[in-house]
């Protein structure tokens, strides 16, 4: 291994360093989000509103598949960046090897369970009689790609933790570009509808995974993997899961939030309301990716400098990241509030569907400026190895606040109550995150 090839994270100027690691992550995250957006665009124009409803129902299940890979990837990224800061590269490699093993085992279990209980799972997530066939046709195929999706998501976090942000970006770009090419071929030329979208997706995911695997096999990573490290050890498993649990909870929370929303809009709005939420959710996922990309660039910088006891740099980079992510959220919210129909027309031209989805988008996106603070706070606690606050903050918005509001508000305000649950949850979760982070940073600076 090179002589401390990661030292730049403790010496380079903060703002250029943050952009150096974050911009490739942003591009990669946006391209990854385009998987779902592209599928929705082509399926909406090639198979209709009910097929969009099928994607909407399948989306929470896809989030669960990714939740485990993200938990292992984000958890081990914190371990790796701190071990590199402490000049312990062998321990970083051992932790990464354990994360890969956990990812492979879990993805196979999800594939088997999903194939056996798929219909029951989709009904649980709110599928109606008309939407169920579309969701089933899509997920039967998507499940086959679970190991490839999981490996690439875990590998991306490991690569970013060692500072190889551009390689992580390339993995995502390869998959997205290939998906853009294959989607119209399978959906329109081969006339396969929603099945074609699923086939294009898993081929794209497989290609990205093989690119990531070749990078490690050829020894291009600064983490030098050997077979002796591929042994599950409780000390690494425990730390990886505890530190990644906040991300897992947030991802699972998004899945259960979608479950709650799907079921409530089914009651108060029907099939078109489900499709409308699917369109809005796809758009929000795309918009949120720059914010999450900034946090992925933030994590290794905080972890490395915390491990190296450079606490001033930890505070400085956190302040810069919060400002940038909040600015991104503000800009996108203004654009979406003024031009909702223009943005949503990429999915459909149905006037009824556009009316419902435009109202939902305007309300949901109104407090997006606060999401930067929430995500940076959770990333901060994960990066410095504090699992309890990161887990609680990961739970606060989705499980503790948003889902109860989604279930309660519609009983008083109907369908619009579902949409207003989102900004209400953002305000409360931001207050909790901000106070907790301020208290912890003050303690840190006393050191």
VOPAGU-2260 file (C-alpha; in pm, 1 decimal, decimal comma):
REM VOPAGU-2260
SITE   aa  ch    i         X         Y         Z
SITE  UNK   A    0       0,0       0,0       0,0
SITE  UNK   A    1     123,2     347,4     -81,0
SITE  UNK   A    2     265,9     558,1     199,3
SITE  UNK   A    3     -47,1     730,4     335,8
SITE  UNK   A    4    -219,3     809,0       3,4
SITE  UNK   A    5    -515,2     953,1     196,1
SITE  UNK   A    6    -328,8    1237,0     370,9
SITE  UNK   A    7    -485,5    1495,7     138,4
SITE  UNK   A    8    -812,7    1461,9     336,4
SITE  UNK   A    9    -635,2    1611,8     636,4
SITE  UNK   A   10    -436,7    1883,6     459,1
SITE  UNK   A   11    -621,5    2020,4     151,5
SITE  UNK   A   12    -835,0    2335,6     173,7
SITE  UNK   A   13   -1181,8    2249,6     299,9
SITE  UNK   A   14   -1414,6    2382,7      29,8
SITE  UNK   A   15   -1215,8    2258,3    -274,0
SITE  UNK   A   16   -1165,5    1923,8     -97,4
SITE  UNK   A   17   -1537,1    1890,1     -26,1
SITE  UNK   A   18   -1623,5    1958,7    -390,0
SITE  UNK   A   19   -1346,1    1726,2    -507,5
SITE  UNK   A   20   -1505,5    1433,0    -323,5
SITE  UNK   A   21   -1869,0    1543,4    -349,2
SITE  UNK   A   22   -1913,0    1638,1    -715,8
SITE  UNK   A   23   -1833,4    1287,0    -843,4
SITE  UNK   A   24   -2064,4    1150,7    -571,9
SITE  UNK   A   25   -2338,3    1395,6    -676,6
SITE  UNK   A   26   -2307,1    1297,0   -1041,1
SITE  UNK   A   27   -2310,0     931,5    -944,7
SITE  UNK   A   28   -2610,5     968,7    -714,6
SITE  UNK   A   29   -2806,1    1166,2    -974,1
SITE  UNK   A   30   -2728,9     904,4   -1236,3
SITE  UNK   A   31   -2838,4     632,7    -994,7
SITE  UNK   A   32   -3166,8     814,4    -929,8
SITE  UNK   A   33   -3217,9     835,9   -1304,9
SITE  UNK   A   34   -3273,1     458,2   -1307,5
SITE  UNK   A   35   -3616,3     507,2   -1152,7
SITE  UNK   A   36   -3692,7     834,6   -1330,6
SITE  UNK   A   37   -3605,2     693,5   -1673,2
SITE  UNK   A   38   -3811,3     379,8   -1609,6
SITE  UNK   A   39   -4108,6     596,2   -1506,4
SITE  UNK   A   40   -4078,1     824,4   -1810,4
SITE  UNK   A   41   -4063,6     539,2   -2062,9
SITE  UNK   A   42   -4319,5     321,5   -1881,9
SITE  UNK   A   43   -4557,2     616,6   -1846,3
SITE  UNK   A   44   -4551,8     686,1   -2219,5
SITE  UNK   A   45   -4527,2     321,4   -2324,3
SITE  UNK   A   46   -4764,5     144,1   -2081,4
SITE  UNK   A   47   -4983,5     412,5   -1918,3
SITE  UNK   A   48   -5084,8     539,6   -1574,1
SITE  UNK   A   49   -5154,5     196,0   -1419,8
SITE  UNK   A   50   -4801,4      84,9   -1508,9
SITE  UNK   A   51   -4667,7     395,1   -1328,0
SITE  UNK   A   52   -4878,1     277,1   -1034,3
SITE  UNK   A   53   -4701,1     -59,4   -1058,7
SITE  UNK   A   54   -4361,6     112,9   -1035,1
SITE  UNK   A   55   -4489,5     314,3    -738,7
SITE  UNK   A   56   -4588,8      -1,4    -551,5
SITE  UNK   A   57   -4261,2    -175,4    -639,4
SITE  UNK   A   58   -4049,1     120,5    -527,5
SITE  UNK   A   59   -4065,4      51,6    -148,7
SITE  UNK   A   60   -3952,1    -306,0    -209,1
SITE  UNK   A   61   -3658,7    -182,5    -415,9
SITE  UNK   A   62   -3567,0      51,9    -130,1
SITE  UNK   A   63   -3552,6    -242,6     109,1
SITE  UNK   A   64   -3311,4    -425,8    -122,4
SITE  UNK   A   65   -3085,1    -121,4    -128,8
SITE  UNK   A   66   -3123,6     -51,6     243,6
SITE  UNK   A   67   -2909,2    -347,5     348,7
SITE  UNK   A   68   -2634,8    -269,6      95,9
SITE  UNK   A   69   -2632,7      94,7     204,4
SITE  UNK   A   70   -2618,8      -4,3     571,0
SITE  UNK   A   71   -2309,0    -218,4     513,2
SITE  UNK   A   72   -2152,5      34,1     272,9
SITE  UNK   A   73   -2206,1     347,0     483,3
SITE  UNK   A   74   -2116,2     165,1     805,4
SITE  UNK   A   75   -1789,0      28,0     670,7
SITE  UNK   A   76   -1706,6     362,5     504,5
SITE  UNK   A   77   -1701,0     522,8     849,5
SITE  UNK   A   78   -1472,1     247,2     978,5
SITE  UNK   A   79   -1239,8     269,8     676,9
SITE  UNK   A   80   -1198,8     648,8     679,8
SITE  UNK   A   81   -1124,6     654,9    1053,8
SITE  UNK   A   82    -880,0     361,8    1031,3
SITE  UNK   A   83    -697,7     534,5     747,2
SITE  UNK   A   84    -680,6     851,4     958,8
SITE  UNK   A   85    -535,4     642,5    1242,0
SITE  UNK   A   86    -279,2     488,4     998,2
SITE  UNK   A   87    -425,0     133,8    1028,8
SITE  UNK   A   88    -477,2      25,8     664,1
SITE  UNK   A   89    -492,7    -349,7     736,0
SITE  UNK   A   90    -791,4    -303,2     964,5
SITE  UNK   A   91    -960,0     -94,9     694,0
SITE  UNK   A   92    -918,6    -378,9     442,2
SITE  UNK   A   93   -1050,8    -638,3     688,2
SITE  UNK   A   94   -1360,0    -426,5     757,3
SITE  UNK   A   95   -1425,0    -377,5     383,4
SITE  UNK   A   96   -1396,6    -752,2     322,3
SITE  UNK   A   97   -1653,4    -821,5     593,6
SITE  UNK   A   98   -1891,5    -566,8     437,0
SITE  UNK   A   99   -1870,5    -741,0      98,7
SITE  UNK   A  100   -1946,4   -1079,4     255,9
SITE  UNK   A  101   -2246,3    -941,9     445,4
SITE  UNK   A  102   -2378,5    -776,2     129,1
SITE  UNK   A  103   -2354,5   -1095,5     -77,2
SITE  UNK   A  104   -2524,7   -1316,1     182,0
SITE  UNK   A  105   -2806,8   -1069,3     248,0
SITE  UNK   A  106   -2883,2   -1004,4    -119,8
SITE  UNK   A  107   -2923,5   -1378,1    -187,9
SITE  UNK   A  108   -3163,9   -1412,5     104,8
SITE  UNK   A  109   -3371,1   -1116,5     -20,6
SITE  UNK   A  110   -3386,8   -1268,1    -369,4
SITE  UNK   A  111   -3517,7   -1600,7    -236,3
SITE  UNK   A  112   -3769,5   -1449,4       6,7
SITE  UNK   A  113   -3891,5   -1199,6    -250,8
SITE  UNK   A  114   -3955,2   -1458,5    -520,7
SITE  UNK   A  115   -4153,7   -1680,8    -281,2
SITE  UNK   A  116   -4370,4   -1411,4    -116,8
SITE  UNK   A  117   -4383,1   -1144,8    -389,4
SITE  UNK   A  118   -4761,8   -1117,5    -430,5
SITE  UNK   A  119   -4821,9   -1087,3     -55,2
SITE  UNK   A  120   -4547,0    -825,3     -26,0
SITE  UNK   A  121   -4687,9    -611,3    -309,1
SITE  UNK   A  122   -5040,7    -627,5    -166,1
SITE  UNK   A  123   -4894,1    -520,2     168,2
SITE  UNK   A  124   -4736,9    -218,4      -3,6
SITE  UNK   A  125   -5076,6    -105,2    -129,9
SITE  UNK   A  126   -5124,9    -272,8    -470,0
SITE  UNK   A  127   -5478,2    -259,2    -605,1
SITE  UNK   A  128   -5635,0    -528,1    -825,4
SITE  UNK   A  129   -5554,0    -330,9   -1142,5
SITE  UNK   A  130   -5200,3    -230,8   -1040,6
SITE  UNK   A  131   -5084,0    -569,1    -899,2
SITE  UNK   A  132   -5006,3    -738,0   -1237,3
SITE  UNK   A  133   -4783,4    -448,7   -1342,7
SITE  UNK   A  134   -4594,4    -444,9   -1010,0
SITE  UNK   A  135   -4552,1    -824,3   -1017,2
SITE  UNK   A  136   -4416,0    -832,7   -1373,5
SITE  UNK   A  137   -4162,5    -565,1   -1282,0
SITE  UNK   A  138   -4040,0    -702,5    -948,1
SITE  UNK   A  139   -4007,4   -1066,4   -1060,4
SITE  UNK   A  140   -3726,1    -952,3   -1288,0
SITE  UNK   A  141   -3579,2    -680,2   -1062,2
SITE  UNK   A  142   -3524,1    -934,1    -783,4
SITE  UNK   A  143   -3284,6   -1129,5   -1006,6
SITE  UNK   A  144   -3057,4    -825,4   -1010,6
SITE  UNK   A  145   -3053,8    -783,0    -630,4
SITE  UNK   A  146   -2696,7    -920,4    -583,2
SITE  UNK   A  147   -2558,1    -687,8    -851,2
SITE  UNK   A  148   -2737,8    -379,6    -719,2
SITE  UNK   A  149   -2626,0    -457,9    -362,5
SITE  UNK   A  150   -2261,4    -513,2    -455,8
SITE  UNK   A  151   -2234,5    -190,2    -655,2
SITE  UNK   A  152   -2396,3      16,3    -375,7
SITE  UNK   A  153   -2159,7    -124,6    -112,0
SITE  UNK   A  154   -1855,7     -88,1    -341,1
SITE  UNK   A  155   -1942,6     276,2    -410,4
SITE  UNK   A  156   -1927,7     366,4     -42,7
SITE  UNK   A  157   -1600,3     179,5       6,3
SITE  UNK   A  158   -1441,7     357,5    -290,0
SITE  UNK   A  159   -1551,6     698,7    -162,0
SITE  UNK   A  160   -1416,2     622,6     184,4
SITE  UNK   A  161   -1066,3     579,2      37,5
SITE  UNK   A  162   -1101,9     894,0    -174,4
SITE  UNK   A  163   -1169,9     721,4    -509,5
SITE  UNK   A  164   -1482,4     927,5    -574,3
SITE  UNK   A  165   -1440,1     937,7    -954,0
SITE  UNK   A  166   -1434,8     558,8    -982,0
SITE  UNK   A  167   -1753,1     538,2    -773,8
SITE  UNK   A  168   -1909,7     794,3   -1006,2
SITE  UNK   A  169   -1809,5     593,5   -1314,9
SITE  UNK   A  170   -1979,4     281,8   -1178,6
SITE  UNK   A  171   -2310,3     464,2   -1152,2
SITE  UNK   A  172   -2273,4     647,6   -1483,0
SITE  UNK   A  173   -2208,4     325,6   -1672,3
SITE  UNK   A  174   -2530,1     173,7   -1539,7
SITE  UNK   A  175   -2740,9     481,8   -1604,4
SITE  UNK   A  176   -2618,4     545,3   -1958,8
SITE  UNK   A  177   -2676,3     181,6   -2047,7
SITE  UNK   A  178   -3025,5     198,2   -1895,6
SITE  UNK   A  179   -3111,0     504,9   -2106,9
SITE  UNK   A  180   -3009,2     311,9   -2417,5
SITE  UNK   A  181   -3180,0     -16,6   -2330,6
SITE  UNK   A  182   -3511,2     113,4   -2190,7
SITE  UNK   A  183   -3663,5     231,4   -2522,3
SITE  UNK   A  184   -3528,5     -77,9   -2699,2
SITE  UNK   A  185   -3700,4    -324,7   -2465,3
SITE  UNK   A  186   -4014,3    -116,4   -2399,1
SITE  UNK   A  187   -4094,7      11,6   -2748,8
SITE  UNK   A  188   -3898,3    -187,9   -3007,9
SITE  UNK   A  189   -3944,6    -528,2   -2839,1
SITE  UNK   A  190   -4287,6    -417,3   -2706,5
SITE  UNK   A  191   -4220,4    -563,3   -2359,4
SITE  UNK   A  192   -4375,2    -280,7   -2156,1
SITE  UNK   A  193   -4290,7    -276,5   -1786,7
SITE  UNK   A  194   -4101,6    -608,3   -1817,2
SITE  UNK   A  195   -3867,1    -441,4   -2063,8
SITE  UNK   A  196   -3791,2    -164,8   -1813,1
SITE  UNK   A  197   -3698,5    -427,4   -1553,4
SITE  UNK   A  198   -3472,8    -619,2   -1794,5
SITE  UNK   A  199   -3293,5    -297,6   -1896,0
SITE  UNK   A  200   -3240,4    -213,0   -1529,1
SITE  UNK   A  201   -3082,1    -542,4   -1423,3
SITE  UNK   A  202   -2853,9    -554,2   -1729,9
SITE  UNK   A  203   -2734,8    -203,7   -1642,1
SITE  UNK   A  204   -2680,8    -294,3   -1276,8
SITE  UNK   A  205   -2487,0    -606,9   -1373,0
SITE  UNK   A  206   -2255,5    -408,5   -1600,1
SITE  UNK   A  207   -2181,4    -149,4   -1330,0
SITE  UNK   A  208   -2111,0    -423,3   -1075,7
SITE  UNK   A  209   -1864,4    -598,5   -1307,3
SITE  UNK   A  210   -1679,9    -269,8   -1359,6
SITE  UNK   A  211   -1650,7    -223,1    -981,7
SITE  UNK   A  212   -1534,1    -581,8    -932,9
SITE  UNK   A  213   -1264,6    -544,4   -1199,9
SITE  UNK   A  214   -1128,7    -233,5   -1021,7
SITE  UNK   A  215   -1069,9    -433,0    -702,2
SITE  UNK   A  216    -945,2    -750,8    -874,9
SITE  UNK   A  217    -686,9    -558,8   -1078,7
SITE  UNK   A  218    -545,4    -406,9    -757,9
SITE  UNK   A  219    -621,8     -46,3    -853,2
SITE  UNK   A  220    -776,9      24,0    -512,9
SITE  UNK   A  221    -549,2     155,7    -238,2
SITE  UNK   A  222    -715,5    -107,4     -17,6
SITE  UNK   A  223    -524,2    -426,4     -96,7
SITE  UNK   A  224    -768,3    -715,8     -65,1
SITE  UNK   A  225    -644,2   -1067,7      11,6
SITE  UNK   A  226    -836,3   -1391,2      73,8
SITE  UNK   A  227    -720,9   -1401,1     437,2
SITE  UNK   A  228    -934,6   -1093,1     512,7
SITE  UNK   A  229   -1257,7   -1252,0     386,0
SITE  UNK   A  230   -1362,2   -1400,0     717,6
SITE  UNK   A  231   -1664,3   -1272,8     906,5
SITE  UNK   A  232   -1555,4   -1128,2    1240,7
SITE  UNK   A  233   -1798,6   -1010,4    1505,1
SITE  UNK   A  234   -1592,9    -701,6    1591,7
SITE  UNK   A  235   -1630,5    -569,2    1234,3
SITE  UNK   A  236   -1987,6    -690,0    1181,9
SITE  UNK   A  237   -2103,7    -513,5    1497,5
SITE  UNK   A  238   -1936,0    -181,9    1415,2
SITE  UNK   A  239   -2045,4    -186,6    1048,4
SITE  UNK   A  240   -2410,4    -252,9    1135,2
SITE  UNK   A  241   -2425,2      -6,2    1423,9
SITE  UNK   A  242   -2275,4     277,1    1219,0
SITE  UNK   A  243   -2479,0     193,7     909,6
SITE  UNK   A  244   -2802,4     140,8    1099,3
SITE  UNK   A  245   -2903,4     506,9    1073,7
SITE  UNK   A  246   -2885,1     487,6     693,5
SITE  UNK   A  247   -3071,7     155,8     698,1
SITE  UNK   A  248   -3345,5     303,7     916,4
SITE  UNK   A  249   -3373,0     609,0     693,5
SITE  UNK   A  250   -3397,9     388,8     384,0
SITE  UNK   A  251   -3643,9     147,2     545,0
SITE  UNK   A  252   -3830,0     448,7     680,2
SITE  UNK   A  253   -3864,1     575,1     323,7
SITE  UNK   A  254   -3998,1     234,4     225,2
SITE  UNK   A  255   -4253,9     224,0     506,6
SITE  UNK   A  256   -4338,6     587,8     443,3
SITE  UNK   A  257   -4418,2     492,0      84,2
SITE  UNK   A  258   -4622,8     199,9     217,9
SITE  UNK   A  259   -4823,2     431,1     444,7
SITE  UNK   A  260   -4870,8     691,6     171,0
SITE  UNK   A  261   -4970,8     431,4     -89,4
SITE  UNK   A  262   -5236,0     287,9     139,2
SITE  UNK   A  263   -5373,3     627,0     246,9
SITE  UNK   A  264   -5390,9     770,4    -104,2
SITE  UNK   A  265   -5556,1     446,6    -217,5
SITE  UNK   A  266   -5832,9     523,2      33,6
SITE  UNK   A  267   -5861,2     898,8     -29,3
SITE  UNK   A  268   -5759,7     926,8    -395,3
SITE  UNK   A  269   -5754,2     589,9    -574,3
SITE  UNK   A  270   -5527,4     457,3    -851,9
SITE  UNK   A  271   -5452,7     801,0    -999,6
SITE  UNK   A  272   -5341,8     935,5    -661,1
SITE  UNK   A  273   -5102,6     638,4    -624,7
SITE  UNK   A  274   -4959,0     713,9    -969,5
SITE  UNK   A  275   -4934,0    1085,1    -880,0
SITE  UNK   A  276   -4734,4    1011,2    -565,5
SITE  UNK   A  277   -4509,9     781,6    -768,0
SITE  UNK   A  278   -4430,6    1063,7   -1010,7
SITE  UNK   A  279   -4363,7    1314,0    -731,3
SITE  UNK   A  280   -4152,2    1061,9    -541,3
SITE  UNK   A  281   -3943,1     989,3    -850,9
SITE  UNK   A  282   -3883,8    1360,5    -903,2
SITE  UNK   A  283   -3794,4    1415,0    -535,9
SITE  UNK   A  284   -3552,6    1122,9    -544,7
SITE  UNK   A  285   -3372,6    1284,4    -836,8
SITE  UNK   A  286   -3363,1    1624,5    -664,7
SITE  UNK   A  287   -3237,1    1482,8    -333,4
SITE  UNK   A  288   -2939,8    1308,0    -491,5
SITE  UNK   A  289   -2713,3    1618,3    -504,4
SITE  UNK   A  290   -2774,4    1664,3    -130,9
SITE  UNK   A  291   -2697,0    1300,1     -56,5
SITE  UNK   A  292   -2395,5    1318,4    -288,4
SITE  UNK   A  293   -2258,3    1611,1     -89,7
SITE  UNK   A  294   -2297,8    1404,7     226,4
SITE  UNK   A  295   -2112,8    1111,9      73,9
SITE  UNK   A  296   -1822,2    1343,9       0,4
SITE  UNK   A  297   -1851,5    1488,5     350,7
SITE  UNK   A  298   -1836,3    1155,7     534,9
SITE  UNK   A  299   -1474,6    1048,7     461,6
SITE  UNK   A  300   -1343,2    1401,0     532,6
SITE  UNK   A  301   -1509,5    1413,1     874,4
SITE  UNK   A  302   -1410,3    1054,4     953,6
SITE  UNK   A  303   -1046,4    1100,7     854,3
SITE  UNK   A  304   -1000,3    1428,6    1040,8
SITE  UNK   A  305   -1183,9    1299,9    1347,3
SITE  UNK   A  306    -952,0     998,7    1350,9
SITE  UNK   A  307    -654,3    1233,4    1312,1
SITE  UNK   A  308    -791,8    1455,9    1597,7
SITE  UNK   A  309    -818,2    1762,0    1369,8
SITE  UNK   A  310   -1147,6    1880,5    1518,8
SITE  UNK   A  311   -1134,3    2233,1    1373,7
SITE  UNK   A  312   -1144,0    2083,1    1024,4
SITE  UNK   A  313   -1439,7    1865,9    1124,6
SITE  UNK   A  314   -1640,6    2172,4    1232,1
SITE  UNK   A  315   -1536,7    2377,1     929,5
SITE  UNK   A  316   -1627,6    2118,0     666,2
SITE  UNK   A  317   -1962,0    2052,1     836,1
SITE  UNK   A  318   -2055,7    2422,9     821,9
SITE  UNK   A  319   -1964,9    2444,1     453,0
SITE  UNK   A  320   -2162,3    2128,3     369,2
SITE  UNK   A  321   -2476,5    2249,0     551,0
SITE  UNK   A  322   -2466,9    2580,5     365,5
SITE  UNK   A  323   -2425,6    2416,5      24,0
SITE  UNK   A  324   -2691,1    2146,3      74,4
SITE  UNK   A  325   -2941,4    2399,3     211,1
SITE  UNK   A  326   -2881,2    2621,6     -91,5
SITE  UNK   A  327   -2940,2    2328,2    -326,7
SITE  UNK   A  328   -3267,7    2247,6    -150,9
SITE  UNK   A  329   -3382,7    2609,7    -166,8
SITE  UNK   A  330   -3313,5    2647,4    -540,5
SITE  UNK   A  331   -3491,6    2325,1    -634,7
SITE  UNK   A  332   -3792,8    2404,7    -415,8
SITE  UNK   A  333   -3840,0    2745,7    -582,9
SITE  UNK   A  334   -3821,9    2596,1    -933,3
SITE  UNK   A  335   -4061,8    2310,8    -848,7
SITE  UNK   A  336   -4309,0    2546,2    -678,1
SITE  UNK   A  337   -4327,8    2778,6    -980,7
SITE  UNK   A  338   -4318,5    2517,2   -1260,9
SITE  UNK   A  339   -4463,7    2189,8   -1124,0
SITE  UNK   A  340   -4654,8    2087,4   -1438,9
SITE  UNK   A  341   -4357,3    2156,5   -1664,2
SITE  UNK   A  342   -4143,8    1918,7   -1456,2
SITE  UNK   A  343   -4408,2    1647,6   -1422,2
SITE  UNK   A  344   -4502,5    1642,4   -1790,5
SITE  UNK   A  345   -4194,7    1430,5   -1855,6
SITE  UNK   A  346   -4389,2    1143,8   -1693,5
SITE  UNK   A  347   -4739,9    1195,0   -1833,8
SITE  UNK   A  348   -4967,7    1427,5   -2028,7
SITE  UNK   A  349   -5288,6    1316,1   -1852,4
SITE  UNK   A  350   -5451,6    1639,3   -1720,2
SITE  UNK   A  351   -5612,1    1476,4   -1413,9
SITE  UNK   A  352   -5285,3    1310,5   -1313,9
SITE  UNK   A  353   -5094,2    1635,9   -1363,4
SITE  UNK   A  354   -5341,3    1829,4   -1147,9
SITE  UNK   A  355   -5312,5    1589,1    -853,4
SITE  UNK   A  356   -4932,7    1552,3    -877,8
SITE  UNK   A  357   -4869,8    1927,7    -917,7
SITE  UNK   A  358   -5054,8    2006,1    -595,2
SITE  UNK   A  359   -4864,3    1729,4    -414,5
SITE  UNK   A  360   -4525,3    1846,6    -543,5
SITE  UNK   A  361   -4579,9    2209,4    -439,8
SITE  UNK   A  362   -4669,6    2111,8     -82,9
SITE  UNK   A  363   -4410,1    1839,4     -30,1
SITE  UNK   A  364   -4117,5    2042,9    -166,5
SITE  UNK   A  365   -4196,0    2359,3      33,1
SITE  UNK   A  366   -3951,9    2273,9     318,2
SITE  UNK   A  367   -3679,7    2108,2     113,6
SITE  UNK   A  368   -3433,0    2376,1     228,1
SITE  UNK   A  369   -3423,5    2194,7     565,6
SITE  UNK   A  370   -3315,9    1856,2     429,1
SITE  UNK   A  371   -2950,1    1961,3     405,0
SITE  UNK   A  372   -2931,9    2015,9     780,9
SITE  UNK   A  373   -3101,8    1683,0     851,5
SITE  UNK   A  374   -2878,9    1476,8     623,0
SITE  UNK   A  375   -2553,1    1649,7     726,0
SITE  UNK   A  376   -2636,2    1594,8    1093,5
SITE  UNK   A  377   -2687,5    1222,4    1049,5
SITE  UNK   A  378   -2370,6    1196,6     836,7
SITE  UNK   A  379   -2169,3    1381,0    1101,9
SITE  UNK   A  380   -2260,7    1135,3    1378,0
SITE  UNK   A  381   -2202,3     834,6    1151,6
SITE  UNK   A  382   -1861,1     963,7    1044,8
SITE  UNK   A  383   -1734,1    1017,7    1401,6
SITE  UNK   A  384   -1854,7     671,9    1508,7
SITE  UNK   A  385   -2149,1     773,7    1732,4
SITE  UNK   A  386   -2414,8     518,6    1648,9
SITE  UNK   A  387   -2685,8     617,8    1900,0
SITE  UNK   A  388   -2751,7     974,4    1776,5
SITE  UNK   A  389   -2711,5     869,2    1412,5
SITE  UNK   A  390   -2968,8     591,5    1459,7
SITE  UNK   A  391   -3214,0     818,0    1640,8
SITE  UNK   A  392   -3183,0    1096,3    1383,3
SITE  UNK   A  393   -3219,6     839,1    1106,6
SITE  UNK   A  394   -3547,4     732,3    1268,0
SITE  UNK   A  395   -3679,8    1075,1    1364,7
SITE  UNK   A  396   -3810,9    1209,3    1034,5
SITE  UNK   A  397   -3953,4     891,8     883,4
SITE  UNK   A  398   -4062,5     662,4    1165,9
SITE  UNK   A  399   -4119,5     892,3    1462,2
SITE  UNK   A  400   -4275,5    1191,0    1285,0
SITE  UNK   A  401   -4369,8    1143,1     919,1
SITE  UNK   A  402   -4545,4     805,3     917,9
SITE  UNK   A  403   -4776,3     891,2    1213,1
SITE  UNK   A  404   -4865,5    1222,0    1043,9
SITE  UNK   A  405   -4938,1    1043,6     714,0
SITE  UNK   A  406   -5176,0     809,9     897,0
SITE  UNK   A  407   -5348,7    1080,5    1105,4
SITE  UNK   A  408   -5379,1    1398,8     895,3
SITE  UNK   A  409   -5583,2    1247,5     607,2
SITE  UNK   A  410   -5856,5    1151,6     852,9
SITE  UNK   A  411   -5914,6    1523,9     908,1
SITE  UNK   A  412   -5806,7    1682,8     577,4
SITE  UNK   A  413   -5841,6    1404,5     318,7
SITE  UNK   A  414   -5581,3    1357,2      45,0
SITE  UNK   A  415   -5419,1    1697,2     103,4
SITE  UNK   A  416   -5342,3    1587,0     460,3
SITE  UNK   A  417   -5104,9    1324,1     318,7
SITE  UNK   A  418   -4910,5    1590,9     132,2
SITE  UNK   A  419   -4892,0    1830,0     433,4
SITE  UNK   A  420   -4743,0    1553,9     650,5
SITE  UNK   A  421   -4411,1    1596,0     464,9
SITE  UNK   A  422   -4329,5    1964,5     541,6
SITE  UNK   A  423   -4455,2    1919,0     899,0
SITE  UNK   A  424   -4211,0    1631,7     951,2
SITE  UNK   A  425   -3922,7    1826,9     794,6
SITE  UNK   A  426   -3966,6    2119,1    1036,4
SITE  UNK   A  427   -3977,4    1902,0    1349,9
SITE  UNK   A  428   -3689,9    1672,6    1242,6
SITE  UNK   A  429   -3467,8    1971,5    1156,1
SITE  UNK   A  430   -3516,3    2122,9    1502,4
SITE  UNK   A  431   -3413,4    1795,2    1668,6
SITE  UNK   A  432   -3111,2    1745,6    1441,2
SITE  UNK   A  433   -2985,6    2104,0    1472,3
SITE  UNK   A  434   -2999,8    2111,8    1852,9
SITE  UNK   A  435   -2831,4    1773,9    1895,4
SITE  UNK   A  436   -2553,2    1860,0    1651,3
SITE  UNK   A  437   -2481,1    2200,3    1810,9
SITE  UNK   A  438   -2449,5    2042,1    2156,8
SITE  UNK   A  439   -2213,7    1769,1    2031,2
SITE  UNK   A  440   -1989,0    2005,6    1835,3
SITE  UNK   A  441   -1949,5    2228,6    2138,8
SITE  UNK   A  442   -1830,3    1926,2    2337,1
SITE  UNK   A  443   -1596,5    1827,4    2055,3
SITE  UNK   A  444   -1435,0    2171,8    2035,2
SITE  UNK   A  445   -1354,5    2162,0    2407,6
SITE  UNK   A  446   -1112,9    1879,8    2329,5
